Amino acid sequence: MRTLNDVIGKLPGARQQKIEARAQELIAEELTLQDIRKARKLTQEQMAATLNIGQDSISRLEKRSDMMLSTMRSYIEAMGGSLELVARFPKRAPVIITSIRDVSPQPKAVSRRKKLKLRA
């Protein structure tokens, strides 16, 4: 019985390299944040220290299936990377979205009246 490695091993070297490169692309497309962190040889403790949060928060963050883009951007940047958002449409080249800003809730402004009360 022939294995996949047997079949690939009989291909020309250039073809083997193309197959390996594509396999790595496919694997990279499916990595979780935890996989990326481990590939970068970082611990949850190191990430927590970089982001000034607890290790338990890193654990919860890595398990989340839904998060704000700003959170993901901070996490990726803490690992030394950058985050790009790409939109794909049929019959069109991918579009990199660059106009997303961090829209974290801003602290509410204290009115002048409340400021005066706080001083009293």
Secondary structure, DSSP 8 states (H G I E B T S, - for coil): ---HHHHHHTS-HHHHHHHHHHHHHHHHHT--HHHHHHHTT--HHHHHHHHTS-HHHHHHHHH-S---HHHHHHHHHHTT----EEE--TTS--EEE--------------HHHHHHHH-
